[in-house]
């Protein structure tokens, strides 16, 4: 069999070398933060719901090449927190499949203007931008928020331009989540 004729259905991570791919692996240290709130889940959820929501109409402006207007709309949308919610995945609803509904949601939160400051230098930084934040009702009946510290995620790229932006993002996301937690 010629190299180009190989159709890999293998799940072995080492099998990609058979078709000429190069795989690089690197362990990274990520700082994980957990905020246990004294507030109920619904209260923290309401605080996060008060964050600006991403306006998908901005994508149309981008598609139409209206770059200055895109920047202006992105700035106007982000509000005082400098962050927006891109999506909410209600993981707790899906638990009905196996055990019963729970109060749990993953928030995708970020800022396009901030993420492009990183991805312009390291495209792979898009893996972590926007950020993932998990909110759930804990066993005590109050809310817990968990997320990974941005500077530890983005720091793996070894690019000070990316890390400097991520350190500012550390502060922004922390402030927003602490405020939501009360």
N, C-alpha and C positions, 0 to 999 in steps of 0.2 A: 504494500500500500504506500502510495506517495504521501508526503507530508500534507499536501493540500487536500487530499482525499479523506483525511481523518475527520470523522464527526464524533466529537466527544460528548458523551452523556454521563461521563464519570463525575462523581462528586469528590473525588480525591483532589485536594488542593495542589498536589504535586503533579497532577496529570496535565496541567496547562503547558508544562515544559515540553510535552510531546508535540505540541502544535506551534512551537516557536515563541510562546509568550514568555515574558520575564516577570517573575513574581518577586516582590520585595516585601519583607515583613519587618515590622518594628514595634516593639512594645512601648506603650506610652503610659505615663502616670497621669491620671485624671483625678482632680479633686471634685468629689461629689458632695453637694450640700443638701441638707435636709432641714426644713423649717417646720417645726411642730407648732401650730397656731393654737391659741386658746379659743379661737372663734370657730363657729360651726362651718361645715363645708359650704353651705349655701351662702353664708356671708362672704367667705373668701372668693367663692365663685362670682358673686355679684361685683366684688371689687375688681376682679380680673375682667369681667364683662364691661366694666367702665373704660377699659383701655380702648384706644381707637382701633377700628377694624380696617384691614387693608381694603382698599377700593380697587376692584379689578378693572374698572374703567381706565385706570392709569396704564394698564397693559395696551389698551387700544391707542393711547397717545404715543406710547413707545413704538408700537407697530407702524404708526403713521409718521414716525420720525420727528415728533414734536418734543425734542429732548429738553429744551429749556422749560417747557410746560410740565414735563414729567418731573423734573427736579423740583419745581415749584409746588406741584401737587403732593409729591412725597413729603416735602417739608411741612406743608399745611396739614397733612394727614397724621403725622407722627405725634403731634401734641406735645405737652410739657414733658412727658415721660421719654420722648424720643424713641418710642417703641410702638409697634402695632401688632395686633393678633392677625396672623395669616390664616390660621385654621384651628379648629377644635375637634379632636377625635374623642368621642365619648366611649372610652374603653369599658367603663362600668356597665353600660347597656349590654355589651356583647357577652358579659359574664352570665347572662340568662341562659346561654347555651349549655353551660356546665354546672353552675351552682346557684344562680340567683343574681339579680341586678344589684350593682353596687354604685356608690357615688364616686366616680373616678373619671378624669378627663386629662388628655394630653393637649397642651397648648403649644402651638408653633408661633413663637414670638421673635420679632427682630426689627430690622430697619434696613431697607434696601440701600440707602445712602451709606450706611455703615458697612454692610456686607461687601459692597463693591469696593470699598477702600481696602478690603483684605483680598478679595478674589482677583482684583487687578494685578496683584503681586503673586498670588498662589491660588490658581483655580480650584485646587483640591479643598481649599477652605470652605467652598460651597457645601461640602459634606455636613458641616456643622452650622451653616448660616441659612436660614434662621435657626434659632435655638429651640430645643425641646424642653418643656416644663411639665411635670406631672403633678396634678392636684388630686388628692383622694381623701375620703373620710377614713380616719384611722380607727383602731379598736376602741379608743376612748370616746369616739363620737365627735371629735373635732377634726379640723383639716390639717393635712400634711402636704407640703410642697417639696418636691425634689427636682434637682437639676444638676448639671455638670458645669463647673466654673469655666466660662469661656476662655480665659487666658491659658488654662491647662489643655483645652481641646486644640486651640489654634497655635499654641506654643510649640507643638510637635513639628511645625514646618520650619522652625529655626530661622525665621525671617522677622527681624525686629520691627519692620514696618507693619506686619500683620499682628504681632504680639502687642505692640503699643495700642493699636485700635481695640484689640480684644480686652486689654486691661481696662480701658474706658467702658467697654461693654460689661465687664465684671461689675462695675459700680452701678451702671444703669439698671441691669436686670435685678441685682440685689435690692436696690432701693425700691423698685416696683413691687417685688415679691414681699419684702418686709412690710411695705405699706398695705398690701393686700392681706397679709397675715394678721395685721393689726398689732 
